[in-house]
Amino acid sequence: MSYRIVSLIALLCLLCRAADAQQQQTIVLHNGKVITADDSFRICQAIAVRGNRILAVGTNEEILKKAGAGARRIDLRGRAVIPGLIDAHAHALGAGLSELRGPMPRIHSIADMQAYIREQAVKLGPGKWIFVPRTFPTRLVEHRMPTRADFDPVSPDNPVLYDASYTVVVNGYALKQAGITRDSKPPATGEIGKDAKGEPNGILRGAASLLKAPAEHSGYTEQEKLEGLGAIFKRYNEVGITTTTERAATVDDVRMFETFRKTARMNARLHVTIRFDATQPVEEVERQIQSLPWKPNSGDEWLKINTLKVTLDGGMTIGTAYQRQPYGPFARTLYGHENPEFRGLLNIAPEKLACIVLAAHRLGWQFTAHSVGGGAMDALLDAYEKANAVRPVAASRMLITHGNFPDQRSIRRCRELGVIMDAQPAWLYKDSPMLAKVFDDKVMSLFLPLKAWQEGGVLVAGGSDHMIGYDSFAANNPFNPFQAIWIAVTRKTEAGTVMHAEQRISREDALRLFTRNAAFALFEEKTRGSLEPGKLADLVVLSDDLLTCPEDRIRQIQAALTMVDGRIVHEMRQ
Ligand SMILES: [Zn+2]
């Protein structure tokens, strides 16, 4: 071997070792309050990180000694450190794209919608679809569902669609284009809203498939999708989120996430749920489950495919969640219901749901269904019980997504089956005052009942259901985890009320929703969710002490520093 080649190899080795050393750099955060969120909720002074793992937690003296002289030191000056926060329910892709091309207008009223439609009609020209950004009637100042009568005067030449999620409202132009008349038949599990004269009023409950509208995200290139993910991960880091979840991906979305994993430096870890269209014949859904190219929990510590999902009912903010009881009179105004006996929409017949759950369970998948109403939750638990008779479901950590209206019986069944709740405290803050006008106090006493879940021995994973918007408080839904923790601790609402104070939980337990509990729901309790040696170096330094600051300051806590995989990915400007 020539001298030149030997020295080249030596140089390469040196470079490799330098890169290794860089990767293995030790960082010590000392002189602070390290809230480990481990089993005994140990509080320490310091934490050391080596490479992408936590090396040790302990006293200042112990940790500085262990880390050695060459370690980089960060003086916390008394500040608190918590494990990197995990959002167990988001729609990272849609959220990332939502403001990629520019800020979206904030819609607070039907008047805002009309102004937006007018502006878009001029901008886009005749015939082009106008999509009103998503919000819910519970969050509009008018507290009612709009109808075509609100849209028609401002949109004579364009089809308009307001997507309230599972329920859409369209104008006369769009109805005409789709050929929807008073005689049209709705899909098997949907409804065409009608006015007093029996004419379609533009509200389509679970019936958007009748329209000739382009699919969501269809106008974006792959490059934009990758950029959108990067952009939203940055926002997540800014509020201390280090792991997020995509709760409704298509198979194509998963392939795109794989490209993202290979080509980008990810600043947050992503867990994926694949959602199936359960309106297809059951054999087709089963075939799709069986032919998935991924195994349950495949991937690595950056990207994992965990869960399969279907959409079992509608939403509580749009009056289609499938409840145990009728919605009652106020639903006529709030949701535009015509029938006071209406209980909501169950999209999947119980026998079909049982077959789908079993197909997923046989292959070892964790399963979840969007099931908001109590009736939907009962149907899902029936399906889990049937699957449990074949083989216990607890090991698969089956989930209930949303599950906002349990009763004592469903709480007991969840515990018996080892079913985990995928819950979003922000809904309580935003929507519970309006829901309290729809449902009686008995129902509301167990609305998002964090304490009852806990006392009933049911694990709750915290999430945001973030869909659109980059601002952590103004987004739909808000994704600020400190606000979510504050809501869990106080049960305060946007209207300034307190919703069933007896369901409040402690600060420690509220933090667990977004750390250990969420980690367990994602099968990641060995890698994250607490600050313990050997776990991934994902952590957050806080602007204020979560455990001792005045209660109302919890929601204003900021991530002073966010670390993912031993790298500082966000630092607050001083
Ligand atoms: Zn969702």
Residues whose N, C-alpha, C, O or C-beta is under 5 A from the ligand:
A	BS01	ZN	R247 D465
